Amino acid sequence: MFKTATLAIAAIAASATIASANINDLSNFAMEQDRGNQVELGLVRATGDGVVEVYTYHKDEIGTLLGSTNVHAGANTNVDVQIPRTGVDAIAILKVNGQTVDTQEIDFN
């Protein structure tokens, strides 16, 4: 019984570690942003070194690259991307190892 419980607990712990190792996300605290020269994304988590790119986004179409910032593996706090003022909304794309791992639509006020 003790061996079975120990193995079960070890299996659960290992699966939780594996699941948490695949976390990549843009944690945008404010999906609506004030019109300005930066996009405030807040906490960004990545499983490896990567980049957050912000593009214009209108009618489900990704347009022009507005700005980008590098992120490192793990939790990146207070991530901001400098952008020029634009008349349309935007989308933030998190890429790790060249692969898109998360996106976040951004509505400007």
Order of alpha helices (4+ residues) and beta strands (2+ residues): alpha-beta-beta-beta-beta-beta-beta-beta-beta
